[in-house]
Amino acid sequence: MTISTETLQLAWRDPAQHWEEAIPLGDGRLGAMVFGGAGGRYQVNDATVWSGTPLVAEEELRRVLANGAGPERLREVRAALADGDLRRAEELLLTFEGRYSQEFLPFVDLAVELPGATPVDGEPARVLDLDRYLVRESLHRGAARIERVSWVDDGTLLVSIDSAEPLPEVRIALTTPLRELSRAVRDGVLTLDLAVPVDGAPLHEQSVVPPLRYAEPGDGGEYDGFAAAALAVRSDGTIEAGDSGLTVRRARRLLIALSSSTRAESWWAGADDEWRTVSPETIRDRAAGRVLGAIAGDTTPQEGATRPPAAARFAIGGRREGRWDVEADILRGTDDGLRATVAAEYGRYLLTSSSRPGNPAANLQGIWNGELRPAWSSNYTININTEMNYWAAGPLGVIEHAEPLISLVERMAATGRDVATELYGCRGWVAHHNSDLWGWSLPVGMGHGAPSWAIWMMGGVWLTHSLWDHHEFTGDDALLRERIWPLMRGAAEFCLDWLQVGPDGRVFLAPSTSPENAYRGADGVPRALGLTATMDLDLIRSLFARSLRALEFLGDPDPLRRELEAALAAIPAPPIGRDGRLLEWSEEVEEHEPAHRHLSPLVGLYPLDLITPDGTPALAEASRRFLDARGPGAMGWSWAWKIALRARLGDGEEAHELLNQALTPYDGDARRHGPVDGSEWGGLLPNLFSTHPPFQIDGNLGFPAGIAELLLQSHGGVLHLLPALPEAWPDGRVLGLGARGGLRVDLVWADGRLESAVIRNPLPTPCEVRLRYAGADLDVRLPAGGEHVVDRLLRGPVPTPYG
């Protein structure tokens, strides 16, 4: 089975006028939004440019403890909950809140202006190659044709310009929305010295003035937020330096390089305390060295970053390669398979552009943010969004791009150990609802954050499940032993101490909340506290079970095993209500928002594997009824989760309808913030970013996870081929889907039936796997480095939902 080696390209007819129309480029460290046209604007981000300091988490914990929070007050909270005094419990819990996680910020703006140039008639103004990770533009000035190609590689934005005739001038300007300290041209390199704020308040905390605070002389702080941007040009013309940038005259060929270096980069690299001692001169020289290295050789766009060779390739409906008009073919197109293919491939492109080993993890906006006060700080929201960012990494065959998530969780655990011990009197480590580059692990809220979102102790626990997936999709036992298991163990220790046992022997949690949701109390008032959330116990149950499996993999005689086994046996099954629905809390209560955007109690169905149609049919049906009641809509990440959940249930038609809703163009005001209650639906922006509004990357990254789940599932020790194929996708093929056990799978189907499948085992050890298709099972043994071809052996009708 082969797919054409031509590339998948997306075309826009016009240059961008607004950020939501610009095209994203990135390599995990540097992100750029390409506007195109004569103005040639690039809005640039550096993944390490966050407000805050490496010390803020520890400083804030000390402040919270000084205000009276701690294990003794936790006992008061639990006593109030036991007495039914929810108001008092809430008042006490507010004292556990720190201020806020920090903000991911814009870095610089680059303008590569071509005066007098216009797009070529009859050709798209901008073309994004999703396989070569570059943007091409065709312009002309008079009769002279100009080709501009932009890409990001090795932390450097590169812009190549080729003109048929010498250009009178090319104006290159570099500016910043941050505090500019100085600029100079040294040895042909323009450098900007910048200050990054040492504190940044989220948009919703209007009382913080100033919202962005810079280090000032005499502050006595250990961290100054220093950063540098560097720009260099190679050209066959003449280069002149001015106050705002460079001017190149009479050039036919140019290569422009922009890079960065930051004090935060030294901290993230973990080189002891280098971040304390590295000088501004060294930081500046690092940035300058990167751009000089980039222009010194014969760099061409084809030598830049390209699609990961092992990444899955989708051709749902048969079409993939080619140049597709975004407006006509994708946003308003009628080829259902092509639109699904592009959603999957664009998600792969965005994930691999925003998350690469050695760099920070993809945040709420990946690595693309143009606002000094971004929505929700463009931080790490770890009650669904950060986890969803990485759901597709394994299925898309790009699991190596999830390494930054491991690094992020390691930083959370480092601060979360003190939070667990000193704030709660527990072993292990804990993280809550928000985090940032610095590994923030405290509750946020400034003492007035609603417990429904601020007081949730399971953020770190959920993230460890993403790390377990990393192991399952790679089979890397060394990684499990050295990095993943220590994090899982610490989270499990916290959960062992956090579980409560009542006088009747019943296991419960106090406090416990279901993320961002509430129920109506007997007095009709929305309440977040007082009951045990189904999600919390499912996350703990699965963590304990997976911890025991990890100990088996590693042959570790850890004494924690006995505690885990005893606790796991005591956790009750998820509750089902009188109407047959899975319950969100431990008791049947009146819902405050029946169509709430979160699907928290279904975490056991997806992304976990506690609930399956064949293994736990009653819970699967209860999950289906819960989904039915929640309804469709209404924003990217919620759609993505619902699609994946429906796929796990075998509900391909419902999943397909949800995907179509999610891929609908958003024609409203993309700059406003829509209501979070789901009363207004989002959709796709002109650049195909998924918006609520505002834009969040999780929808784009979640769609390919759901699409892949419709085509292949690998949980529970079974490779399920085409488990929920929608009728609208009767034909198609996909190569290189990742499966648990480190396997790779190629699929071809026609007329709604499987034509052939190839199962590959790239690992150095043989394995056994059970294949399932249309109700038929086949057990096969795969040799090390070998494959098994299924060709018309598992023929049958399209699978139907389980009863």
Secondary structure as UniProt FT lines:
FT   STRAND          8..12
FT   HELIX           19..21
FT   STRAND          23..26
FT   STRAND          30..36
FT   TURN            37..40
FT   STRAND          41..46
FT   TURN            47..48
FT   TURN            54..55
FT   HELIX           56..66
FT   TURN            67..68
FT   HELIX           71..82
FT   TURN            83..84
FT   HELIX           86..94
FT   TURN            95..96
FT   STRAND          108..113
FT   TURN            115..116
FT   STRAND          118..119
FT   TURN            121..122
FT   STRAND          126..129
FT   TURN            130..133
FT   STRAND          134..141
FT   TURN            142..143
FT   STRAND          144..153
FT   TURN            154..155
FT   STRAND          156..167
FT   STRAND          170..175
FT   STRAND          179..186
FT   TURN            187..188
FT   STRAND          189..195
FT   STRAND          199..200
FT   TURN            203..204
FT   TURN            206..207
FT   STRAND          212..213
FT   TURN            217..218
FT   STRAND          226..235
FT   STRAND          238..241
FT   STRAND          245..249
FT   STRAND          251..262
FT   HELIX           263..269
FT   TURN            272..273
FT   HELIX           274..277
FT   HELIX           280..296
FT   HELIX           301..303
FT   TURN            309..310
FT   STRAND          313..316
FT   STRAND          322..325
FT   HELIX           326..331
FT   HELIX           336..354
FT   TURN            357..358
FT   TURN            364..365
FT   HELIX           375..378
FT   STRAND          380..381
FT   TURN            382..384
FT   HELIX           385..389
FT   TURN            390..397
FT   HELIX           399..402
FT   HELIX           403..418
FT   HELIX           419..423
FT   STRAND          434..435
FT   TURN            437..438
FT   TURN            446..447
FT   HELIX           451..454
FT   TURN            457..458
FT   HELIX           459..474
FT   HELIX           477..479
FT   HELIX           480..484
FT   HELIX           485..498
FT   STRAND          500..501
FT   TURN            503..504
FT   STRAND          507..508
FT   TURN            515..516
FT   STRAND          519..520
FT   TURN            522..523
FT   STRAND          526..527
FT   HELIX           534..554
FT   HELIX           560..570
FT   TURN            578..579
FT   STRAND          590..591
FT   TURN            594..595
FT   HELIX           600..602
FT   TURN            603..607
FT   TURN            613..615
FT   HELIX           617..630
FT   HELIX           636..649
FT   HELIX           652..662
FT   TURN            670..671
FT   TURN            676..677
FT   STRAND          683..684
FT   TURN            686..687
FT   STRAND          690..691
FT   HELIX           697..711
FT   STRAND          712..713
FT   HELIX           715..717
FT   STRAND          718..721
FT   TURN            723..724
FT   TURN            727..728
FT   STRAND          732..739
FT   TURN            740..742
FT   STRAND          743..750
FT   TURN            751..752
FT   STRAND          753..760
FT   STRAND          767..773
FT   TURN            774..775
FT   STRAND          776..782
FT   TURN            784..785
FT   STRAND          787..791
//
